[in-house]
Amino acid sequence: MSAETGVRKGIKITADEAASLDPQQIAVLLPDASPQTEVEGQTFCTSIQCPYCGKSGRCNTDPMPGKYYRCINCGALFRS
């Protein structure tokens, strides 16, 4: 995670990798007006930046390495 912005940058995936994913493996990012650094309920929220369009969104789960996300702006699939 970048110490300056508090936003993790996503990693692009291949078309074959995207096509082989089970839809239940894909989390959709939530709108992110500003980077989240506080606890919402009992879940820590982290901002993640789409590697395709650069738009940031937040996840309501810990972005473990290898977790897949769909960008809220361009719809691209990527992993954390």
WOGIHU-V828813 format. One record per residue. N is the residue number from 1. RES is the residue in one small letter. SS is DSSP state (H for helix, E for strand, C for the rest). OMEGA is omega in radians with two decimals (none if undefined). BURIAL is + if it has 24 or more other ideal C-beta (glycine too) atoms within 12 Angstrom, else -. Layout:
BEGIN
n->{N;N}
res->{RES;RES}
ss->{SS;SS}
omega->{OMEGA;OMEGA}
burial->{BURIAL;BURIAL}
END
This chain:
BEGIN
n->{1;2;3;4;5;6;7;8;9;10;11;12;13;14;15;16;17;18;19;20;21;22;23;24;25;26;27;28;29;30;31;32;33;34;35;36;37;38;39;40;41;42;43;44;45;46;47;48;49;50;51;52;53;54;55;56;57;58;59;60;61;62;63;64;65;66;67;68;69;70;71;72;73;74;75;76;77;78;79;80}
res->{m;s;a;e;t;g;v;r;k;g;i;k;i;t;a;d;e;a;a;s;l;d;p;q;q;i;a;v;l;l;p;d;a;s;p;q;t;e;v;e;g;q;t;f;c;t;s;i;q;c;p;y;c;g;k;s;g;r;c;n;t;d;p;m;p;g;k;y;y;r;c;i;n;c;g;a;l;f;r;s}
ss->{C;C;C;C;C;C;E;E;E;C;E;E;C;C;H;H;H;H;H;C;C;C;H;H;H;E;E;E;C;E;E;C;C;C;C;C;C;C;E;E;C;C;E;E;C;E;E;E;E;C;C;C;C;C;C;E;E;E;E;C;C;C;C;C;C;C;C;E;E;E;C;C;C;C;C;C;E;E;E;C}
omega->{3.13;-3.13;-3.11;-3.03;-3.09;-3.11;3.07;3.10;3.11;-3.12;3.12;3.07;3.14;3.10;3.12;3.12;3.13;-3.11;-3.08;-3.08;2.98;-3.12;3.13;3.11;-3.01;3.06;3.10;3.12;3.11;3.10;-3.08;3.12;3.11;3.13;-3.13;3.11;-3.12;3.14;3.04;-3.02;3.09;-3.08;3.10;-3.13;-3.13;3.06;3.12;-3.12;3.08;-3.14;-3.12;-3.06;3.11;3.13;3.10;3.04;3.12;3.11;3.13;3.03;3.09;-3.11;-3.13;3.11;3.12;3.11;-3.07;-3.12;3.01;-3.13;3.13;-3.10;-3.04;3.12;-3.12;3.06;3.09;3.13;-3.14;none}
burial->{-;-;-;-;-;-;+;+;+;+;-;-;+;-;-;-;-;-;-;-;-;-;-;-;-;+;+;+;+;+;-;+;-;-;-;+;-;-;-;-;-;-;-;-;+;+;+;+;+;+;-;-;-;-;+;+;+;+;+;+;-;-;+;-;-;-;+;+;+;+;+;-;-;-;-;+;+;+;+;+}
END
